[in-house]
Amino acid sequence: MMTSVKQHFYLLCVLPGIGEFGSVPPISRQELLRFVTESEGSVDVVQAMLLSDDLLQREAALSGEREPDLADLAILSLQQAKGEKSLPHFLIPDQEDEGESSDHPIAVDPIWQNYFQYAFEIARSCRSPFLLAWIGFEIGLRNALATARAEALDLDPGPYMVAQELGEPKFLFESILADWTAVPNPLEALEVLDRERWNWATERDEWYSFSNDEIVAYAYKIMILHRWRRIKEGNKK
């Protein structure tokens, strides 16, 4: 169903305002998705965006970095985050791709490969310039970081690349990598990256356009705020 400008106007006026990077999230990701669904907003695109954060939480749960029962999921179930239930079929590598998947040193990379392909198809079918641009940015940043880590360990970066055909070229991330390598600890390094993500979204959020992309950009920033809420809660323990 096509979403009218009036519906977007209502939705974006109902949603609470977002503060600066690192501020308290004004709404949960689940509440946001409910608002978008009830207002007939860009449900598929928002779900595709929020799924990336669920996958990060799943990684943290399976690696022991965070208690699975503390997962704050919007798309996946708790059983899926725990690895007790299969992921959605579009994230699972096809059997004919198993040989290719085994070439990845990091077990979750084939899932991310499929995720980005899925998000790309959603972005195209729903005509979402923001999601499409985010995919290129996020893949490019991810692969630039993977390359830097591999080269620091004198490893071939090739096996660590994901969905290269969809990502932006490495040279676009040189200044981000310089800032990332200059900080003294991993938490500060992550903050550098997420601030860059935040600033990237701010430049493209179509503020006051009441468009689909303004909704998706809002969802992306809410996702980042909740990621840092979880980090801060974890550091207090």
C-alpha positions, -999 to 999 in steps of 0.1 A, spaced: 0 0 0 13 34 -9 20 58 20 7 93 17 25 125 27 -2 130 53 5 97 69 42 105 70 35 139 85 14 123 113 40 96 120 70 119 121 51 144 143 41 116 167 76 102 171 96 119 199 126 140 190 161 126 190 189 142 210 226 142 202 248 111 198 250 92 230 218 106 244 190 85 260 169 69 233 134 85 234 117 54 221 123 17 220 130 0 186 99 -22 192 77 9 198 91 26 167 83 -4 146 48 -5 160 43 32 152 56 27 116 34 -3 111 2 13 124 9 44 103 15 24 72 50 37 70 81 21 54 78 -11 74 99 -33 52 128 -8 50 127 -1 88 126 -38 95 156 -44 72 175 -16 91 167 -29 126 176 -64 116 212 -54 113 212 -45 150 195 -77 160 223 -96 142 249 -77 161 232 -87 193 230 -123 182 268 -123 176 273 -108 211 251 -135 227 266 -164 208 302 -152 216 294 -148 253 299 -110 252 264 -104 265 238 -125 282 213 -138 256 184 -130 279 194 -94 279 190 -91 241 168 -62 230 154 -76 198 131 -60 173 130 -85 145 146 -118 156 132 -140 183 151 -147 215 155 -184 203 171 -172 171 194 -149 190 205 -178 212 210 -201 182 182 -224 193 161 -217 162 170 -211 126 174 -176 113 150 -163 85 156 -184 54 170 -154 34 200 -152 59 209 -188 57 235 -197 29 222 -220 2 236 -255 2 254 -248 -31 272 -219 -15 285 -240 15 319 -244 -2 322 -207 -7 310 -200 29 336 -223 43 363 -200 28 353 -173 53 375 -173 84 347 -156 104 317 -179 106 291 -151 106 303 -135 75 281 -156 51 251 -144 72 262 -108 68 267 -114 31 231 -126 28 218 -98 50 233 -71 28 220 -88 -3 185 -89 13 187 -53 24 198 -42 -11 168 -59 -26 145 -43 -1 161 -9 -8 155 -13 -45 120 -27 -44 109 0 -19 129 27 -36 147 38 -5 178 60 -14 188 62 23 189 24 28 206 19 -5 233 45 4 236 31 39 244 -4 25 272 10 4 285 30 33 283 2 59 298 -24 36 326 -1 25 334 8 61 332 -28 73 355 -40 46 380 -11 51 382 -20 88 386 -57 79 414 -48 55 432 -27 81 430 -54 107 442 -81 83 471 -61 70 482 -53 106 483 -91 112 501 -97 78 470 -116 65 454 -117 32 423 -94 36 404 -111 7 387 -138 28 375 -112 53 356 -91 27 318 -92 26 295 -82 -3 323 -61 -20 302 -55 -51 277 -35 -30 302 -15 -10 318 19 -15 356 19 -23 381 18 5 397 51 -3 366 69 9 372 57 44 408 67 48 401 96 72 378 75 93 405 48 95 430 74 106 408 86 134 400 50 144 436 39 147 446 70 166 424 62 197 439 42 226 412 16 234 386 -4 216 356 13 232 368 47 220 375 33 186 339 21 184 327 55 194 348 70 166 330 47 141 295 52 155 300 90 155 309 88 119 278 67 112 257 93 131 272 122 112 267 104 79 230 98 87 226 135 98 238 146 64 212 125 46 182 124 70 159 145 48 148 165 79 113 179 76 107 162 42 82 138 58 95 112 33 102 75 36 139 83 40 133 106 70 116 77 87 144 53 79 171 78 90 152 82 123 152 44 128 189 43 121 197 69 147 174 52 172 193 20 166 227 37 172 214 53 205 202 19 217 235 3 209 252 28 231 226 25 258 234 -12 260 272 -5 260 268 20 289 246 -5 308 272 -32 304 300 -9 316 281 -2 349 281 -39 358 
